[in-house]
Amino acid sequence: MKAHVLSSIVKKMVLAVLVSPLALGAGASRAADVAVLPMLVANSAGYAATVSSAGPVAPGNPFFQPFGNGRSCASCHNPQGGWSIVPADLALRFALSKGTDPVFRTHDGSTSPNAAVATLEQKRQAYALLLSKGLIRIGMPFPANAEFILLKVDDPYGFASARQMSLFRRPPPSTNLKFVSTVMWDGRVTLADPKGPCIIDSRPAQCFAGTDVDLQLQANFAVLDHAEAAQGLTAAQQRAIVDFEMSLSTAQLISHTAGPLNLAGARGGPYELLRSKYYFGINDVEAGDYRSGVLG
C-alpha cells in the first residue's frame, strides 16, 4: 500500500478509535478524558491497537506507579512494546538514559547479578541479553523433584549453579489476559484450588483458583521481586492493577499491505477481541465446550 494512502488511513483510524463508544466508555465525553487508551503503536507490519473495556484509563493507575528500585509494571510491560518489552524500545531507553532507566537493573536485567555496570560499555555488556532479545533473568533453585539431574554447569556469565539457575525469558504481555488460563510461561503462578473450576474427566482432579486470583498474586510478587520493593501491594492496588490488565485488548489493526483489518467484512483489530467471550473450558479439545458441550 502506498505511504500517502496508509498515512491517510492511519489518521482516520486514530480518529475512529478515539471517538468509538466502546473505547470511550459510557461516562466519557471529552477527548481530554483519554489519558492512556486507546492507542495505536507502529510495528514492522503496520499498526497494532489497544483498547480497554473499562474506557479511558488515567495514568494514576498503580500499574504505572514506580516501586522499590524505580520500576513500575509498565517498565517491563510497556505499551509501546506490545505490553511486553522489545529490543528497539529498550535500545532507545538505554540511549536516552545512558543505561539508568529502571528496566536496567542488575537484580534481573543483567546476564548476572554480579555484572559490572560502572561504565557505559560495562552496562552495555551486562544488559546484552536484555538489549538484544528483551530477556529478563529469573533466578530459581534447581527443583528438588526434578525428573532429571544436573551433571554440569556451563554459564558463560559465571553465575548460575544448582543453588540458583539463570533462566532467561521475555515478560509475557499484560494484555488479552481474559483468554489466559495459566499465569507465567511455566505456570508457576497458577494456583490449585479444589473449589475452583476443574478440568473435566481429569484423574486425579485438576482444579484451579482462577486467573483473577493468580494475577493478583503475580502482581504482588513482581513488585517484591522485580521492583525490589520493601513491602507488597495493598489489596486495593492489586485489584486496580488486575482490573486494568484484564480490561485490555490488543491486536493488529492496520497492515502495510492490506490496509485496515476491520473493514469490508474483515474481523481484525482489538474490538473483535473485546467482544469475544471466553471462559474456562471453552476450548477443551477433548471434552468440548464446558458450557455447551460442543467439540471445537
Contacts in CASP RR format, 6 or more apart in sequence:
PFRMAT RR
TARGET T0000
AUTHOR 0000-0000-0000
METHOD contacts of the structure
MODEL  1
MKAHVLSSIVKKMVLAVLVSPLALGAGASRAADVAVLPMLVANSAGYAAT
VSSAGPVAPGNPFFQPFGNGRSCASCHNPQGGWSIVPADLALRFALSKGT
DPVFRTHDGSTSPNAAVATLEQKRQAYALLLSKGLIRIGMPFPANAEFIL
LKVDDPYGFASARQMSLFRRPPPSTNLKFVSTVMWDGRVTLADPKGPCII
DSRPAQCFAGTDVDLQLQANFAVLDHAEAAQGLTAAQQRAIVDFEMSLST
AQLISHTAGPLNLAGARGGPYELLRSKYYFGINDVEAGDYRSGVLG
1 255 0 8 1.000
1 256 0 8 1.000
1 257 0 8 1.000
1 258 0 8 1.000
1 259 0 8 1.000
6 46 0 8 1.000
6 254 0 8 1.000
6 256 0 8 1.000
6 259 0 8 1.000
9 254 0 8 1.000
9 259 0 8 1.000
9 260 0 8 1.000
10 40 0 8 1.000
10 47 0 8 1.000
10 254 0 8 1.000
13 40 0 8 1.000
13 47 0 8 1.000
13 49 0 8 1.000
13 253 0 8 1.000
13 254 0 8 1.000
13 260 0 8 1.000
14 40 0 8 1.000
17 23 0 8 1.000
17 38 0 8 1.000
17 39 0 8 1.000
17 40 0 8 1.000
17 49 0 8 1.000
17 51 0 8 1.000
17 253 0 8 1.000
18 24 0 8 1.000
18 31 0 8 1.000
18 34 0 8 1.000
18 38 0 8 1.000
20 38 0 8 1.000
20 51 0 8 1.000
20 271 0 8 1.000
22 51 0 8 1.000
22 53 0 8 1.000
22 55 0 8 1.000
22 271 0 8 1.000
22 274 0 8 1.000
23 34 0 8 1.000
23 37 0 8 1.000
23 38 0 8 1.000
23 51 0 8 1.000
23 52 0 8 1.000
23 55 0 8 1.000
23 56 0 8 1.000
24 33 0 8 1.000
24 34 0 8 1.000
24 55 0 8 1.000
24 56 0 8 1.000
25 54 0 8 1.000
25 55 0 8 1.000
25 56 0 8 1.000
28 34 0 8 1.000
28 55 0 8 1.000
28 56 0 8 1.000
33 56 0 8 1.000
34 56 0 8 1.000
35 56 0 8 1.000
35 57 0 8 1.000
35 58 0 8 1.000
35 59 0 8 1.000
36 56 0 8 1.000
36 57 0 8 1.000
36 58 0 8 1.000
36 59 0 8 1.000
36 64 0 8 1.000
36 79 0 8 1.000
37 50 0 8 1.000
37 51 0 8 1.000
37 52 0 8 1.000
37 55 0 8 1.000
37 56 0 8 1.000
37 57 0 8 1.000
37 248 0 8 1.000
38 49 0 8 1.000
38 50 0 8 1.000
38 51 0 8 1.000
38 52 0 8 1.000
39 49 0 8 1.000
39 50 0 8 1.000
39 79 0 8 1.000
40 47 0 8 1.000
40 48 0 8 1.000
40 49 0 8 1.000
40 253 0 8 1.000
40 254 0 8 1.000
41 47 0 8 1.000
41 48 0 8 1.000
41 49 0 8 1.000
41 50 0 8 1.000
41 79 0 8 1.000
41 80 0 8 1.000
41 81 0 8 1.000
41 82 0 8 1.000
43 252 0 8 1.000
45 252 0 8 1.000
45 255 0 8 1.000
45 256 0 8 1.000
46 252 0 8 1.000
46 254 0 8 1.000
46 255 0 8 1.000
46 256 0 8 1.000
47 252 0 8 1.000
47 253 0 8 1.000
47 254 0 8 1.000
48 82 0 8 1.000
48 250 0 8 1.000
48 251 0 8 1.000
48 252 0 8 1.000
48 253 0 8 1.000
49 250 0 8 1.000
49 251 0 8 1.000
49 252 0 8 1.000
49 253 0 8 1.000
49 254 0 8 1.000
49 269 0 8 1.000
49 270 0 8 1.000
50 79 0 8 1.000
50 82 0 8 1.000
50 83 0 8 1.000
50 175 0 8 1.000
50 248 0 8 1.000
50 249 0 8 1.000
50 250 0 8 1.000
50 270 0 8 1.000
51 248 0 8 1.000
51 249 0 8 1.000
51 270 0 8 1.000
51 271 0 8 1.000
51 274 0 8 1.000
52 244 0 8 1.000
52 247 0 8 1.000
52 248 0 8 1.000
52 249 0 8 1.000
53 247 0 8 1.000
53 249 0 8 1.000
53 274 0 8 1.000
54 243 0 8 1.000
54 244 0 8 1.000
54 247 0 8 1.000
55 247 0 8 1.000
57 244 0 8 1.000
57 247 0 8 1.000
61 240 0 8 1.000
61 241 0 8 1.000
61 244 0 8 1.000
62 73 0 8 1.000
62 233 0 8 1.000
62 237 0 8 1.000
62 240 0 8 1.000
62 241 0 8 1.000
63 72 0 8 1.000
63 73 0 8 1.000
63 74 0 8 1.000
63 77 0 8 1.000
63 174 0 8 1.000
63 240 0 8 1.000
63 241 0 8 1.000
63 244 0 8 1.000
63 245 0 8 1.000
64 72 0 8 1.000
64 73 0 8 1.000
64 74 0 8 1.000
65 72 0 8 1.000
65 237 0 8 1.000
66 72 0 8 1.000
66 102 0 8 1.000
66 227 0 8 1.000
67 223 0 8 1.000
67 227 0 8 1.000
67 229 0 8 1.000
68 223 0 8 1.000
68 227 0 8 1.000
68 228 0 8 1.000
68 229 0 8 1.000
68 230 0 8 1.000
69 102 0 8 1.000
69 105 0 8 1.000
69 107 0 8 1.000
69 227 0 8 1.000
69 228 0 8 1.000
70 102 0 8 1.000
70 227 0 8 1.000
71 102 0 8 1.000
71 103 0 8 1.000
71 105 0 8 1.000
71 226 0 8 1.000
71 227 0 8 1.000
72 102 0 8 1.000
72 227 0 8 1.000
73 174 0 8 1.000
73 219 0 8 1.000
73 222 0 8 1.000
73 241 0 8 1.000
75 101 0 8 1.000
75 102 0 8 1.000
75 103 0 8 1.000
75 227 0 8 1.000
76 84 0 8 1.000
76 85 0 8 1.000
76 103 0 8 1.000
76 136 0 8 1.000
76 171 0 8 1.000
76 226 0 8 1.000
77 83 0 8 1.000
77 84 0 8 1.000
77 85 0 8 1.000
77 171 0 8 1.000
77 173 0 8 1.000
77 174 0 8 1.000
78 84 0 8 1.000
78 85 0 8 1.000
78 89 0 8 1.000
80 89 0 8 1.000
81 89 0 8 1.000
82 173 0 8 1.000
82 175 0 8 1.000
82 250 0 8 1.000
83 173 0 8 1.000
83 174 0 8 1.000
83 175 0 8 1.000
83 248 0 8 1.000
83 250 0 8 1.000
84 170 0 8 1.000
84 171 0 8 1.000
84 172 0 8 1.000
84 173 0 8 1.000
84 174 0 8 1.000
85 103 0 8 1.000
85 130 0 8 1.000
85 134 0 8 1.000
85 170 0 8 1.000
85 171 0 8 1.000
86 134 0 8 1.000
87 131 0 8 1.000
87 132 0 8 1.000
87 133 0 8 1.000
87 134 0 8 1.000
90 103 0 8 1.000
90 130 0 8 1.000
90 131 0 8 1.000
90 134 0 8 1.000
91 131 0 8 1.000
93 99 0 8 1.000
93 101 0 8 1.000
93 103 0 8 1.000
93 104 0 8 1.000
94 101 0 8 1.000
94 104 0 8 1.000
94 123 0 8 1.000
94 124 0 8 1.000
94 127 0 8 1.000
94 131 0 8 1.000
97 104 0 8 1.000
98 120 0 8 1.000
98 123 0 8 1.000
99 120 0 8 1.000
99 123 0 8 1.000
99 127 0 8 1.000
103 109 0 8 1.000
103 130 0 8 1.000
104 110 0 8 1.000
104 123 0 8 1.000
104 127 0 8 1.000
104 130 0 8 1.000
105 228 0 8 1.000
106 112 0 8 1.000
106 113 0 8 1.000
106 114 0 8 1.000
106 115 0 8 1.000
106 117 0 8 1.000
106 126 0 8 1.000
107 113 0 8 1.000
107 226 0 8 1.000
107 228 0 8 1.000
108 136 0 8 1.000
108 137 0 8 1.000
108 138 0 8 1.000
108 139 0 8 1.000
108 225 0 8 1.000
108 226 0 8 1.000
109 127 0 8 1.000
109 130 0 8 1.000
109 136 0 8 1.000
109 137 0 8 1.000
110 117 0 8 1.000
110 126 0 8 1.000
110 127 0 8 1.000
110 130 0 8 1.000
110 137 0 8 1.000
111 126 0 8 1.000
111 127 0 8 1.000
111 128 0 8 1.000
111 129 0 8 1.000
111 137 0 8 1.000
111 157 0 8 1.000
111 159 0 8 1.000
111 166 0 8 1.000
112 126 0 8 1.000
112 137 0 8 1.000
112 157 0 8 1.000
112 158 0 8 1.000
112 159 0 8 1.000
112 166 0 8 1.000
113 137 0 8 1.000
113 159 0 8 1.000
114 158 0 8 1.000
114 159 0 8 1.000
115 122 0 8 1.000
115 125 0 8 1.000
115 126 0 8 1.000
115 157 0 8 1.000
116 122 0 8 1.000
116 126 0 8 1.000
117 123 0 8 1.000
117 126 0 8 1.000
124 131 0 8 1.000
129 135 0 8 1.000
129 137 0 8 1.000
129 168 0 8 1.000
130 136 0 8 1.000
133 168 0 8 1.000
133 170 0 8 1.000
134 170 0 8 1.000
135 168 0 8 1.000
135 169 0 8 1.000
135 170 0 8 1.000
136 168 0 8 1.000
136 169 0 8 1.000
136 170 0 8 1.000
136 171 0 8 1.000
136 226 0 8 1.000
137 166 0 8 1.000
137 167 0 8 1.000
137 168 0 8 1.000
138 166 0 8 1.000
138 167 0 8 1.000
138 168 0 8 1.000
138 169 0 8 1.000
139 164 0 8 1.000
139 165 0 8 1.000
139 166 0 8 1.000
139 167 0 8 1.000
140 164 0 8 1.000
140 165 0 8 1.000
140 167 0 8 1.000
141 162 0 8 1.000
141 163 0 8 1.000
141 164 0 8 1.000
141 165 0 8 1.000
142 150 0 8 1.000
142 162 0 8 1.000
142 163 0 8 1.000
142 165 0 8 1.000
150 162 0 8 1.000
153 160 0 8 1.000
153 161 0 8 1.000
153 162 0 8 1.000
155 166 0 8 1.000
157 166 0 8 1.000
159 166 0 8 1.000
160 166 0 8 1.000
169 185 0 8 1.000
172 184 0 8 1.000
172 185 0 8 1.000
173 250 0 8 1.000
174 245 0 8 1.000
174 248 0 8 1.000
175 245 0 8 1.000
175 248 0 8 1.000
175 249 0 8 1.000
175 250 0 8 1.000
176 248 0 8 1.000
176 249 0 8 1.000
176 250 0 8 1.000
176 251 0 8 1.000
176 273 0 8 1.000
177 211 0 8 1.000
177 215 0 8 1.000
177 245 0 8 1.000
177 246 0 8 1.000
177 248 0 8 1.000
178 211 0 8 1.000
178 246 0 8 1.000
178 249 0 8 1.000
178 278 0 8 1.000
179 273 0 8 1.000
179 276 0 8 1.000
179 278 0 8 1.000
180 211 0 8 1.000
181 190 0 8 1.000
181 208 0 8 1.000
181 211 0 8 1.000
181 280 0 8 1.000
181 281 0 8 1.000
182 190 0 8 1.000
182 214 0 8 1.000
183 189 0 8 1.000
183 190 0 8 1.000
183 211 0 8 1.000
183 214 0 8 1.000
183 215 0 8 1.000
183 217 0 8 1.000
183 218 0 8 1.000
184 190 0 8 1.000
184 218 0 8 1.000
189 214 0 8 1.000
189 217 0 8 1.000
189 218 0 8 1.000
189 221 0 8 1.000
190 208 0 8 1.000
190 209 0 8 1.000
190 214 0 8 1.000
191 208 0 8 1.000
191 209 0 8 1.000
191 210 0 8 1.000
191 213 0 8 1.000
191 214 0 8 1.000
191 217 0 8 1.000
192 206 0 8 1.000
192 207 0 8 1.000
192 208 0 8 1.000
192 209 0 8 1.000
193 207 0 8 1.000
193 208 0 8 1.000
193 209 0 8 1.000
193 210 0 8 1.000
193 213 0 8 1.000
194 205 0 8 1.000
194 207 0 8 1.000
195 207 0 8 1.000
196 207 0 8 1.000
196 208 0 8 1.000
196 209 0 8 1.000
196 210 0 8 1.000
197 207 0 8 1.000
197 208 0 8 1.000
197 210 0 8 1.000
197 280 0 8 1.000
197 281 0 8 1.000
198 205 0 8 1.000
198 206 0 8 1.000
198 207 0 8 1.000
198 208 0 8 1.000
199 205 0 8 1.000
199 206 0 8 1.000
199 207 0 8 1.000
199 281 0 8 1.000
199 284 0 8 1.000
199 287 0 8 1.000
200 281 0 8 1.000
200 284 0 8 1.000
200 287 0 8 1.000
200 290 0 8 1.000
201 286 0 8 1.000
201 287 0 8 1.000
208 214 0 8 1.000
208 280 0 8 1.000
210 280 0 8 1.000
212 242 0 8 1.000
212 246 0 8 1.000
215 241 0 8 1.000
215 242 0 8 1.000
215 245 0 8 1.000
215 246 0 8 1.000
216 238 0 8 1.000
216 239 0 8 1.000
216 241 0 8 1.000
216 242 0 8 1.000
219 233 0 8 1.000
219 237 0 8 1.000
219 238 0 8 1.000
219 241 0 8 1.000
219 242 0 8 1.000
220 232 0 8 1.000
220 233 0 8 1.000
220 238 0 8 1.000
223 229 0 8 1.000
223 232 0 8 1.000
223 233 0 8 1.000
224 231 0 8 1.000
224 232 0 8 1.000
233 241 0 8 1.000
249 270 0 8 1.000
249 271 0 8 1.000
249 273 0 8 1.000
249 274 0 8 1.000
250 270 0 8 1.000
250 273 0 8 1.000
251 268 0 8 1.000
251 269 0 8 1.000
251 270 0 8 1.000
251 272 0 8 1.000
251 273 0 8 1.000
252 261 0 8 1.000
252 268 0 8 1.000
252 269 0 8 1.000
253 260 0 8 1.000
253 261 0 8 1.000
253 262 0 8 1.000
253 268 0 8 1.000
253 269 0 8 1.000
253 270 0 8 1.000
254 260 0 8 1.000
254 261 0 8 1.000
255 261 0 8 1.000
260 266 0 8 1.000
261 268 0 8 1.000
261 269 0 8 1.000
262 268 0 8 1.000
262 269 0 8 1.000
262 271 0 8 1.000
262 272 0 8 1.000
279 290 0 8 1.000
279 291 0 8 1.000
280 290 0 8 1.000
281 287 0 8 1.000
281 288 0 8 1.000
281 289 0 8 1.000
281 290 0 8 1.000
281 291 0 8 1.000
282 289 0 8 1.000
282 290 0 8 1.000
282 291 0 8 1.000
283 289 0 8 1.000
283 296 0 8 1.000
284 290 0 8 1.000
285 295 0 8 1.000
285 296 0 8 1.000
287 293 0 8 1.000
288 294 0 8 1.000
288 295 0 8 1.000
288 296 0 8 1.000
289 295 0 8 1.000
289 296 0 8 1.000
END
